């Protein structure tokens, strides 16, 4: 095969690549042709446009003006095509014309040896064209609030993050860049689950709500499911789902540790993954007991958007406060003070404390102490969620969820035996 390719002149190979890539787009457009309405181009027109771009780029000898003029000319013809659509069709689209402009650019890119970029653009173009129904359906499910949330995330990650200084300040070694990076990471993971919940809203059951909600906030999910268990007459289903949400929490924490501290990940990942599997399996088996035969619907979408700016700034403030508190506890109270702080913070909000542990250096706190503190905070959080389930849940689902979460908390303290 390589010998045959070697016989083809370099420019001939480029022509074949251009022809193939543009043919793919033309083939996709040909499938959407209808004999009853006007449609621009197909399997012949699109390759011809790509070859035109290739030829003009080759004749230009590296200059940008001739291909640019060709782009304008091709764009003029496509504008005429779109104008004809406006005059003859009730709801014209411009997708085909834009795809034709893309094929022209592909010819120029291939001639100038940008093979990878050309192939990538073709793949992305075909995905966007073929996923029309799915993308339009998603746009109908994602309203203005979700679009605004994405804008907020871009503000957090692409505007604020690069602007903050990446250096330590004060004796507590507070680093604004690392602090905001933690905010972006935690908010991003939470929002990914939040968005999935919004997309599947109304099409999932209690177990689906627990799995997605556990990645968003296992505490919020526990309270929500506990309240919904009242009057549902499905105690095993709701108690098992609450346990599964806490199992997902351990996977979420493992992901965050992987992003920010490899040493803590190595110390805790085997335990946390094992706890997650145990909680998910036990919760699923518990939810399948006799009263969980019928699927009960649940509101999958949490009420609070994790990407709201006030939430981000609040998390950043809590994170900095816990960093300072942890430093003071380690300096003046030793490991017992750190463990006590972990137990208290687990009752309130576990994420800022655990993220604070990932930012402590091994010089100021041994990895084993930080890992043990994280395990204590997670176990304390499970006990707190058990209390919420007992307080807000059904008279049978609440006590069952409390017992399951206390058992998970006890298992969550096993890492202390080796740390």
C-alpha positions as CSV (number, residue, x, y, z in Angstrom):
1,X,0.0,0.0,0.0
2,X,2.8,2.4,0.9
3,X,4.5,1.7,-2.5
4,X,1.3,2.7,-4.3
5,X,1.0,5.9,-2.3
6,X,4.6,6.7,-3.0
7,X,3.8,6.6,-6.8
8,X,1.1,9.3,-6.4
9,X,2.5,12.9,-6.8
10,X,2.1,14.9,-3.6
11,X,-0.4,17.3,-5.1
12,X,-2.3,14.4,-6.5
13,X,-2.7,13.0,-3.0
14,X,-3.9,16.3,-1.8
15,X,-6.5,16.4,-4.5
16,X,-7.8,12.9,-3.5
17,X,-8.0,14.0,0.1
18,X,-9.9,17.2,-0.8
19,X,-12.2,15.2,-3.0
20,X,-12.9,12.6,-0.3
21,X,-13.5,15.1,2.5
22,X,-15.8,17.3,0.4
23,X,-17.6,14.3,-1.0
24,X,-18.6,13.3,2.6
25,X,-20.2,16.6,3.2
26,X,-21.9,16.5,-0.2
27,X,-23.2,13.0,0.5
28,X,-24.7,14.1,3.8
29,X,-26.4,17.0,2.1
30,X,-27.6,14.8,-0.8
31,X,-29.5,12.7,1.8
32,X,-31.6,15.7,2.8
33,X,-32.6,16.6,-0.8
34,X,-36.3,16.6,-1.6
35,X,-37.7,16.6,-5.1
36,X,-40.5,18.8,-4.1
37,X,-38.4,21.8,-2.9
38,X,-35.3,23.6,-4.0
39,X,-32.0,22.5,-2.3
40,X,-28.6,23.7,-3.2
41,X,-25.9,21.2,-4.1
42,X,-25.1,17.6,-3.4
43,X,-22.5,14.9,-4.1
44,X,-21.2,16.7,-7.2
45,X,-21.4,20.4,-6.3
46,X,-19.7,20.2,-2.9
47,X,-16.6,18.4,-4.2
48,X,-16.4,20.9,-7.0
49,X,-16.4,23.8,-4.6
50,X,-13.7,22.1,-2.5
51,X,-11.5,21.5,-5.6
52,X,-12.0,25.2,-6.6
53,X,-10.7,26.3,-3.2
54,X,-7.8,23.9,-3.6
55,X,-6.9,25.1,-7.1
56,X,-7.1,28.8,-6.2
57,X,-4.9,28.2,-3.1
58,X,-2.4,26.3,-5.3
59,X,-2.3,29.0,-7.9
60,X,-1.9,31.7,-5.3
61,X,1.5,30.4,-4.3
62,X,1.0,31.0,-0.6
63,X,-0.7,34.4,-1.0
64,X,-4.0,35.0,0.8
65,X,-5.7,37.3,-1.6
66,X,-6.7,34.9,-4.4
67,X,-8.4,32.3,-2.1
68,X,-10.1,35.2,-0.2
69,X,-11.5,36.6,-3.5
70,X,-12.6,33.1,-4.4
71,X,-14.3,32.8,-1.0
72,X,-16.2,36.0,-1.7
73,X,-17.3,34.9,-5.2
74,X,-18.5,31.5,-3.9
75,X,-20.3,33.3,-1.1
76,X,-22.0,35.5,-3.6
77,X,-23.4,32.5,-5.5
78,X,-24.5,31.0,-2.2
79,X,-26.2,34.3,-1.3
80,X,-28.2,34.1,-4.5
81,X,-29.2,30.5,-3.6
82,X,-30.4,31.6,-0.2
83,X,-32.3,34.5,-1.7
84,X,-34.1,32.2,-4.0
85,X,-35.0,30.1,-1.0
86,X,-36.4,33.1,0.8
87,X,-38.6,33.8,-2.2
88,X,-39.9,30.3,-2.8
89,X,-39.8,28.4,0.6
90,X,-42.0,29.1,3.7
91,X,-39.2,28.4,6.2
92,X,-35.8,28.4,4.4
93,X,-32.6,27.3,6.1
94,X,-29.0,28.4,5.5
95,X,-27.2,25.2,6.7
96,X,-26.5,23.9,3.2
97,X,-25.0,27.2,2.0
98,X,-22.8,27.5,5.1
99,X,-21.7,23.8,4.5
100,X,-20.7,24.8,1.0
101,X,-18.5,27.6,2.3
102,X,-16.9,25.1,4.6
103,X,-16.1,22.8,1.7
104,X,-14.3,25.7,-0.1
105,X,-12.2,26.3,3.0
106,X,-11.4,22.6,3.2
107,X,-9.8,22.7,-0.2
108,X,-7.6,25.6,0.9
109,X,-6.6,23.9,4.2
110,X,-5.6,20.7,2.5
111,X,-3.5,22.5,-0.2
112,X,-1.6,24.2,2.6
113,X,-1.0,20.9,4.5
114,X,-3.5,21.4,7.3
115,X,-4.7,17.9,7.0
116,X,-5.6,17.4,10.7
117,X,-7.6,20.6,10.9
118,X,-9.5,19.8,7.7
119,X,-10.4,16.3,8.8
120,X,-11.5,17.6,12.2
121,X,-13.7,20.2,10.6
122,X,-15.3,17.6,8.4
123,X,-16.0,15.3,11.4
124,X,-17.5,18.2,13.5
125,X,-19.5,19.4,10.5
126,X,-21.0,16.0,9.9
127,X,-21.9,15.6,13.6
128,X,-23.6,18.9,13.6
129,X,-25.5,18.1,10.4
130,X,-26.6,14.6,11.4
131,X,-27.5,15.5,15.0
132,X,-30.0,18.1,13.9
133,X,-33.0,16.5,15.6
134,X,-31.2,15.8,18.8
135,X,-29.6,19.2,19.0
136,X,-32.9,21.0,18.3
137,X,-34.6,18.8,20.9
138,X,-31.9,19.7,23.4
139,X,-32.4,23.4,22.6
140,X,-36.1,23.1,23.4
141,X,-35.4,21.5,26.7
142,X,-32.7,24.0,27.6
143,X,-34.3,27.4,28.1
144,X,-32.9,30.8,28.6
145,X,-31.8,30.0,32.2
146,X,-29.6,27.2,31.1
147,X,-28.0,29.3,28.4
148,X,-27.3,32.0,31.0
149,X,-25.8,29.3,33.2
150,X,-23.4,28.3,30.5
151,X,-22.5,32.0,30.1
152,X,-21.8,32.2,33.8
153,X,-19.6,29.1,33.7
154,X,-17.6,30.7,30.8
155,X,-17.3,33.8,33.0
156,X,-16.0,31.8,35.9
157,X,-13.6,29.6,33.8
158,X,-12.5,31.7,30.9
159,X,-12.7,35.3,32.1
160,X,-12.1,35.4,35.9
161,X,-9.7,32.4,36.3
162,X,-7.0,33.6,33.9
163,X,-7.1,37.1,35.4
164,X,-6.5,36.2,39.1
165,X,-2.8,36.0,40.2
166,X,-1.2,32.6,40.6
167,X,1.0,33.2,43.7
168,X,0.7,32.7,47.5
169,X,-0.3,35.5,49.9
170,X,-0.1,35.8,53.7
171,X,1.3,33.2,56.1
172,X,-1.6,30.9,55.2
173,X,-0.3,30.5,51.6
174,X,-3.6,31.6,50.1
175,X,-3.4,31.4,46.3
176,X,-6.2,33.2,44.4
177,X,-5.7,31.1,41.2
178,X,-5.8,27.8,43.0
179,X,-8.8,29.0,45.0
180,X,-10.8,30.0,41.9
181,X,-9.7,26.8,40.1
182,X,-11.3,24.8,42.9
183,X,-14.5,26.8,42.5
184,X,-14.5,26.2,38.8
185,X,-13.9,22.5,39.1
186,X,-16.5,21.9,41.8
187,X,-19.1,24.1,40.1
188,X,-18.4,22.4,36.8
189,X,-18.9,18.9,38.2
190,X,-22.1,19.9,40.0
191,X,-23.4,21.7,36.9
192,X,-22.8,18.7,34.7
193,X,-25.1,16.7,36.9
194,X,-27.5,19.5,37.2
195,X,-27.8,19.8,33.4
196,X,-28.3,16.1,33.0
197,X,-31.1,16.2,35.5
198,X,-32.8,18.9,33.6
199,X,-32.4,17.0,30.3
200,X,-33.9,13.8,31.7
201,X,-36.6,15.6,33.8
202,X,-39.8,13.7,33.7
203,X,-38.2,10.6,32.1
204,X,-36.4,9.1,35.1
205,X,-37.5,7.5,38.3
206,X,-36.3,7.8,41.9
207,X,-33.1,5.8,41.2
208,X,-32.2,8.1,38.3
209,X,-32.8,11.1,40.5
210,X,-30.5,9.6,43.2
211,X,-27.7,8.8,40.7
212,X,-27.6,12.2,39.1
213,X,-28.4,14.1,42.3
214,X,-25.5,12.4,44.1
215,X,-23.1,14.0,41.7
216,X,-24.8,17.3,42.1
217,X,-25.2,17.3,45.9
218,X,-25.9,14.1,47.9
219,X,-27.2,16.3,50.8
220,X,-29.8,18.1,48.7
221,X,-30.8,14.8,47.0
222,X,-31.2,13.1,50.4
223,X,-33.5,15.9,51.7
224,X,-35.5,15.9,48.4
225,X,-36.0,12.2,48.3
226,X,-36.8,12.0,52.0
227,X,-39.6,14.6,51.6
228,X,-41.0,12.8,48.5
229,X,-41.1,9.5,50.4
230,X,-43.9,10.8,52.5
231,X,-47.1,9.3,51.2
232,X,-45.4,7.4,48.4
233,X,-45.7,4.0,50.3
234,X,-42.3,3.0,48.8
235,X,-39.9,3.0,51.9
236,X,-37.4,0.5,50.5
237,X,-37.2,2.3,47.2
238,X,-36.5,5.7,48.7
239,X,-34.2,4.5,51.4
240,X,-32.1,2.5,48.8
241,X,-32.0,5.5,46.5
242,X,-30.8,7.8,49.3
243,X,-28.0,5.3,50.0
244,X,-27.1,5.2,46.3
245,X,-26.8,9.0,46.2
246,X,-24.2,8.9,48.9
247,X,-22.4,6.2,46.9
248,X,-22.2,8.5,44.0
249,X,-20.8,11.2,46.4
250,X,-17.7,9.0,46.9
251,X,-17.2,8.8,43.2
252,X,-17.5,12.5,43.0
253,X,-14.9,13.1,45.7
254,X,-12.6,10.6,44.0
255,X,-12.8,12.7,40.8
256,X,-12.1,15.9,42.6
257,X,-9.1,14.3,44.4
258,X,-7.8,13.1,41.0
259,X,-7.9,16.7,39.7
260,X,-6.1,18.4,42.6
261,X,-4.0,16.0,44.7
262,X,-2.5,12.8,43.4
263,X,-1.1,11.7,46.8
264,X,-4.5,11.9,48.4
265,X,-6.0,10.1,45.4
266,X,-3.5,7.2,45.9
267,X,-4.3,7.0,49.6
268,X,-8.1,7.2,49.3
269,X,-9.2,6.1,45.8
270,X,-9.3,2.3,46.6
271,X,-11.4,3.0,49.7
272,X,-13.7,5.5,48.1
273,X,-14.3,3.5,45.0
274,X,-15.0,0.4,47.1
275,X,-17.4,2.4,49.3
276,X,-19.1,3.7,46.2
277,X,-19.6,0.3,44.8
278,X,-20.8,-1.1,48.1
279,X,-23.3,1.7,48.6
280,X,-24.6,1.6,45.0
281,X,-25.0,-2.2,45.1
282,X,-26.6,-2.3,48.5
283,X,-28.8,0.7,47.7
284,X,-30.0,-0.9,44.5
285,X,-30.7,-4.3,46.1
286,X,-32.6,-2.5,49.0
287,X,-34.6,-0.5,46.5
288,X,-35.6,-3.7,44.7
289,X,-37.3,-5.2,47.7
290,X,-41.0,-6.0,47.6
291,X,-42.5,-2.4,47.8
292,X,-40.2,-1.2,44.9
293,X,-41.8,-3.1,42.1
294,X,-43.4,-0.1,40.6
295,X,-41.3,2.8,39.4
296,X,-42.1,6.0,41.2
297,X,-41.5,9.3,39.4
298,X,-39.3,11.9,41.0
299,X,-38.5,15.5,40.2
300,X,-35.0,15.1,38.9
301,X,-34.0,18.7,38.7
302,X,-32.7,20.5,41.8
303,X,-34.0,23.9,42.5
304,X,-30.6,25.7,43.0
305,X,-28.4,26.2,40.0
306,X,-24.8,25.5,41.2
307,X,-23.4,28.1,38.7
308,X,-25.1,31.1,40.2
309,X,-22.4,33.7,40.9
310,X,-23.5,34.2,44.5
311,X,-23.0,30.4,45.0
312,X,-19.5,30.6,43.5
313,X,-18.4,33.5,45.6
314,X,-19.9,31.9,48.7
315,X,-18.0,28.7,48.0
316,X,-14.7,30.7,47.5
317,X,-15.2,32.4,50.8
318,X,-15.9,29.2,52.6
319,X,-12.9,27.6,51.0
320,X,-10.6,30.3,52.1
321,X,-12.0,30.3,55.6
322,X,-11.6,26.6,55.9
323,X,-8.0,26.8,54.6
324,X,-7.2,29.3,57.4
325,X,-9.1,27.2,60.0
326,X,-7.3,24.0,58.9
327,X,-3.9,25.7,59.0
328,X,-4.6,27.0,62.5
329,X,-6.0,23.7,63.7
330,X,-2.9,21.8,62.4
331,X,-0.5,24.4,63.9
332,X,-2.0,24.7,67.4
333,X,-4.2,21.7,67.9
334,X,-2.4,19.0,65.9
335,X,-4.1,16.1,64.2
336,X,-6.9,15.8,66.8
337,X,-7.9,19.4,66.0
338,X,-7.9,18.7,62.3
339,X,-10.0,15.6,62.8
340,X,-12.4,17.5,65.0
341,X,-12.7,20.2,62.4
342,X,-13.4,17.5,59.8
343,X,-16.2,16.0,61.8
344,X,-17.8,19.5,62.3
345,X,-17.5,20.5,58.6
346,X,-18.9,17.1,57.5
347,X,-22.1,18.1,59.2
348,X,-22.3,21.4,57.3
349,X,-20.7,21.2,53.8
350,X,-18.1,18.6,53.0
351,X,-16.8,20.0,49.6
352,X,-15.0,23.2,50.9
353,X,-13.2,21.2,53.6
354,X,-12.1,18.4,51.3
355,X,-10.9,20.8,48.6
356,X,-9.0,22.6,51.4
357,X,-7.3,19.4,52.2
358,X,-6.2,18.9,48.6
359,X,-4.4,22.3,48.8
360,X,-2.5,21.6,52.0
361,X,1.2,20.8,51.4
362,X,2.7,17.6,52.8
363,X,5.2,19.8,54.7
364,X,2.4,21.5,56.7
365,X,0.3,18.4,57.1
366,X,1.2,14.7,56.4
367,X,-0.8,13.1,53.6
368,X,-2.0,10.4,56.0
369,X,-3.5,13.1,58.3
370,X,-5.2,14.9,55.4
371,X,-6.6,11.6,54.0
372,X,-7.9,10.6,57.4
373,X,-9.5,14.0,57.8
374,X,-11.3,13.6,54.4
375,X,-12.6,10.2,55.4
376,X,-13.9,11.6,58.7
377,X,-15.6,14.5,56.9
378,X,-17.3,12.2,54.4
379,X,-18.4,9.8,57.2
380,X,-19.7,12.7,59.2
381,X,-21.6,14.0,56.2
382,X,-23.3,10.6,55.8
383,X,-24.4,10.7,59.4
384,X,-25.8,14.2,58.9
385,X,-27.7,13.0,55.8
386,X,-29.1,10.1,57.8
387,X,-30.5,12.6,60.3
388,X,-32.1,14.6,57.5
389,X,-33.6,11.5,56.0
390,X,-35.0,10.5,59.4
391,X,-36.4,14.1,60.0
392,X,-38.0,14.6,56.6
393,X,-38.7,11.1,55.5
394,X,-41.6,8.7,55.7
395,X,-42.0,6.9,59.0
396,X,-40.6,3.8,57.4
397,X,-38.2,5.2,54.8
398,X,-36.6,7.7,57.2
399,X,-35.4,5.2,59.8
400,X,-34.2,2.8,57.1
401,X,-32.2,5.5,55.3
402,X,-30.7,6.5,58.7
403,X,-29.6,3.0,59.4
404,X,-28.1,2.5,55.9
405,X,-26.2,5.8,56.0
406,X,-24.9,5.2,59.5
407,X,-23.6,1.8,58.3
408,X,-22.0,3.5,55.3
409,X,-20.4,6.1,57.7
410,X,-19.0,3.3,59.8
411,X,-17.5,1.6,56.7
412,X,-16.2,5.0,55.7
413,X,-14.0,5.2,58.8
414,X,-12.2,1.9,57.9
415,X,-9.4,3.9,56.1
416,X,-8.4,5.2,59.6
417,X,-7.2,1.8,60.5
418,X,-4.3,2.0,58.0
419,X,-3.7,5.7,57.6
